Amino acid sequence: MRFLKNTQIIFIFLLLIGKHDGAKILGLFPNFGYSQFILGDALLSELARKGHEITVISAFKPKESLPNYRTVLLDLPQSECNFFEPSSSNLFGEVIGFNQLFLDVSETVLSNAVFQEFIRRSNETFDLAIVELFGSESQLAVARHFNCPLIGLSSQGLSEWNSHLLGNVRLPSLTCWSNAPFSSKMSFFERLYHTLISFFDLAYKYFVYFPEHQRLIRKYYPGNHQLDDVVESVDLVLLNSHYSATEPSMLTTAAVEIGGFHIKPKKLPDDIQKFLDGAKDGAILFSLGTNAKSKHLPKDRVKGIVRAIGRLKQRVLWKYEDEDIQIPDNLMITKWVPQPDVLAHPNIVAFISHGGLLSGTEALYFGVPIIGIPVFADQPRNVRVWVEKGTTIHLPLKELGESSLYSAVEEIIKNPSYKNSAKRYSELLKDRPVQPMDLAVYWVEHILRHKGGKHLRNTSKDLYWFQLYSVDILIFIFICVYLLYYIIKSVFKLTFKKNCSKVKVN
């Protein structure tokens, strides 16, 4: 009996140790569409499986039910924007539009009654906060409120939405603004235009965007948190990027690329499995993402797409959110597509995509070439980069129709160079010393073990912008050169006057 009692005590002790090892982690992923939540859910679910206690504030429910994964569900309005309607025709307008969009989203989240009740009445403590990074500076203050370390998870690679949190210097000649349809290989006039856009965006952020986030912090958080302190408190940023799917970037120590970490194919629904299995000539996935819905395309354009599909030998699985179209025998429509699971099917020969980074990374992972139809945001830039890599054909949205779509599909299937390039970059994406999910978990637990990431901090975060870009040095050099010029000019002038006086005397 004593042996059994001692065994029970030891067992309980071990359980307590295991519970102590698990950290309490708060996740905040309330923004935009479901595709952004996929990344946060994948990471936080894996951390829950590792024994950590997870609390997630989001507008979406997790895919998997785990006992130590709790969701604080926000009832947020889901907008039905038609992204196919013409918006701002220039990048200057897009700078203002996107900055304002993110401010509106943040205010919607922070003013939500459930969120306010959670931060004002919750007596909970957390060891770490992981927050979605996408125009969410005021949302980052949740870590200051709970006095815990902060990790940002970005659905992008290095961009103007996260570089200031890292102290990463972004040179307009090398690093493109997200919405600019350029790669890093820019012509002179592209660099000129991009430099003007970059400085305009920087000025707008400092004079409008950041002050507005400070207003939101003061309005919706208890205490007197300063935006500068919030930005300073970011210990680590996890980037959903990899050089094979984007472009090589100059990153600080506090930035970790984990692109493709969420990809874990699962069994397909029976109807989709049967449809793809029967595609003897191959199958094509057609999806324009979660934000831009195919049902919002003009009806004449939809009819042209359907006619093009009807001419193909391949079967096409189209994410189409309505049932108002005539469906040819080789077409299957569905309102939701388990995208990575479909792309993993061996019969998939091409992917017609909007050019989102998440979709592009998934396609490259499985070696599937892309027909890119960029709609908005960073999609034009992503597609241009993939075109340069040889994995993608660019089909402009305004040119989308029966003949153009049919020609693009025929080209990408009959020209083996696209498939070969996709396979090559697939190998690069998979060729890593550590699997990206394991890398993400390691760095999260690294921040937990060391109670923050101050040791990873870039000293550029201590500098003012004019120090960072050596503006004060350039001004000082200009003044010195001008003074030297003035002194030399004065000496020559004085000498010339003296010589003239001597000549007159003689």
GIGI-V116150 format. One record per residue. RES is the residue in one small letter. SS is DSSP state (H for helix, E for strand, C for the rest). Layout:
RES/SS
RES/SS
This chain:
m/C
r/H
f/H
l/H
k/H
n/H
t/H
q/H
i/H
i/H
f/H
i/H
f/H
l/H
l/H
l/H
i/H
g/H
k/H
h/H
d/H
g/C
a/C
k/E
i/E
l/E
g/E
l/E
f/E
p/C
n/C
f/C
g/C
y/H
s/H
q/H
f/H
i/H
l/H
g/H
d/H
a/H
l/H
l/H
s/H
e/H
l/H
a/H
r/H
k/C
g/C
h/C
e/E
i/E
t/E
v/E
i/E
s/E
a/C
f/C
k/C
p/C
k/C
e/C
s/C
l/C
p/C
n/C
y/E
r/E
t/E
v/E
l/E
l/C
d/C
l/C
p/C
q/C
s/C
e/C
c/C
n/C
f/C
f/C
e/C
p/C
s/C
s/C
s/C
n/C
l/H
f/H
g/H
e/H
v/H
i/H
g/H
f/H
n/H
q/H
l/H
f/H
l/H
d/H
v/H
s/H
e/H
t/H
v/H
l/H
s/C
n/C
a/H
v/H
f/H
q/H
e/H
f/H
i/H
r/H
r/H
s/C
n/C
e/C
t/C
f/C
d/C
l/E
a/E
i/E
v/E
e/E
l/E
f/C
g/C
s/C
e/C
s/C
q/C
l/C
a/H
v/H
a/H
r/H
h/H
f/C
n/C
c/C
p/E
l/E
i/E
g/E
l/E
s/E
s/C
q/C
g/C
l/C
s/C
e/C
w/C
n/C
s/H
h/H
l/H
l/H
g/C
n/C
v/C
r/C
l/C
p/C
s/C
l/C
t/C
c/C
w/C
s/C
n/C
a/C
p/C
f/C
s/C
s/C
k/C
m/C
s/C
f/H
f/H
e/H
r/H
l/H
y/H
h/H
t/H
l/H
i/H
s/H
f/H
f/H
d/H
l/H
a/H
y/H
k/H
y/H
f/H
v/H
y/H
f/H
p/H
e/H
h/H
q/H
r/H
l/H
i/H
r/H
k/H
y/H
y/C
p/C
g/C
n/C
h/C
q/C
l/H
d/H
d/H
v/H
v/H
e/H
s/C
v/E
d/E
l/E
v/E
l/E
l/E
n/C
s/C
h/C
y/C
s/C
a/C
t/C
e/C
p/C
s/C
m/C
l/C
t/C
t/C
a/C
a/E
v/E
e/E
i/C
g/C
g/C
f/C
h/C
i/C
k/C
p/C
k/C
k/C
l/C
p/C
d/H
d/H
i/H
q/H
k/H
f/H
l/H
d/H
g/C
a/C
k/C
d/C
g/C
a/E
i/E
l/E
f/E
s/E
l/C
g/C
t/C
n/C
a/C
k/C
s/H
k/H
h/H
l/C
p/C
k/H
d/H
r/H
v/H
k/H
g/H
i/H
v/H
r/H
a/H
i/H
g/H
r/H
l/C
k/C
q/C
r/E
v/E
l/E
w/E
k/E
y/C
e/C
d/C
e/C
d/C
i/C
q/C
i/C
p/C
d/C
n/C
l/E
m/E
i/E
t/E
k/C
w/C
v/C
p/C
q/H
p/H
d/H
v/H
l/H
a/C
h/C
p/C
n/C
i/E
v/E
a/E
f/E
i/E
s/E
h/C
g/C
g/C
l/H
l/H
s/H
g/H
t/H
e/H
a/H
l/H
y/H
f/C
g/C
v/C
p/C
i/E
i/E
g/E
i/C
p/C
v/C
f/C
a/C
d/C
q/H
p/H
r/H
n/H
v/H
r/H
v/H
w/H
v/H
e/H
k/H
g/C
t/C
t/E
i/E
h/E
l/C
p/C
l/H
k/H
e/H
l/C
g/C
e/H
s/H
s/H
l/H
y/H
s/H
a/H
v/H
e/H
e/H
i/H
i/H
k/H
n/C
p/H
s/H
y/H
k/H
n/H
s/H
a/H
k/H
r/H
y/H
s/H
e/H
l/H
l/H
k/H
d/C
r/C
p/C
v/C
q/C
p/H
m/H
d/H
l/H
a/H
v/H
y/H
w/H
v/H
e/H
h/H
i/H
l/H
r/H
h/C
k/C
g/C
g/C
k/H
h/H
l/H
r/C
n/C
t/H
s/H
k/H
d/H
l/C
y/C
w/H
f/H
q/H
l/H
y/C
s/C
v/H
d/H
i/H
l/H
i/H
f/H
i/H
f/H
i/H
c/H
v/H
y/H
l/H
l/H
y/H
y/H
i/H
i/H
k/H
s/H
v/H
f/H
k/H
l/H
t/H
f/H
k/H
k/H
n/H
c/H
s/H
k/H
v/H
k/H
v/H
n/C
